[in-house]
Amino acid sequence: MADDDDIVVKDANGTRLADGDSVTLVKDLKVKGSGGVTLKRGTLIKNIRLTPDEEEIECNHEKVRGLVLRTEFVKKA
């Protein structure tokens, strides 16, 4: 799809992200709707998926499935 090529997704440091990249959290994040799970700064998230919104990525973590993270809280690993 041509629309996916037009979207440029960047992490907190301005590094370009792509499908399948690994990212690290730059801030502790409380996950809403997960029963009080907090993902700590430095947590590695593998195999991200880009979304149509350039400020959000989708991923899975061992504690939380179907997680959507804002790109301002991650950096490329």
N, C-alpha and C positions, 0 to 999 in steps of 0.2 A: 504494500500500500504506500502510495506516495506521501500520505499525510504523516506517517510515522517518521519518514526521513526529514521532514521539516521541523520536528520537535527536537530541541537541544536541551538535554537534561544535565544540570551541573550540580555538583555537591557543594558543601559549605565553603570549600576553598576555591571553587570555580573550575574544578577538574571535570571534564565531560564523562558522563556515565553511559553505559550500554547494557543491554540485556545480558544477564549471566555474570555481571561483575560482582565482586564482594565489597562490602562497605563496613565501616566501623562507626559506631555511635560516638558523637562528640559531646553528648549530654545524657544524664540519667533521664529516662522517659517512663512515666507511669502510663500503662496501657489501659485505656478505657474499656470496660466490658469484659475484662479478663480475670476478675476476681482479685484485684490488687497486685497484679504482677508488675514489677518495675524492671525494665531493662537498663543495666548499668552502663555508664560511659566506658568505651573500649570494647563493648560486645561486638563480635564479628557476625555479620549477617551475610550469608553466601547466596549466590544465584538470584539476584534481584531481577524484577521484571519492570519495565517502564510502563507508564500509563499515559493516556492522552493528555493528562495534566502534567506540565513540565515541572511542577513543584512537588509531585508525589511519586513514590515508587511502591511497588507491591513486593512482599517477600514472606517467607516463612521462617519461624524460629522454633527451636525445640519446645519452648513454653507456650508460644502463640502461633496459631495458623491463620493465614489470610490477613497478615498484618500490612497496613498501609502506613508508610513513614513519609514525613516531609523531608525534602532534600536538604533543608537548612540544618538538619540535625545529624547528617551523615557525611563521612569523607571516604573517598575511595581507598581501599586497602591495598 
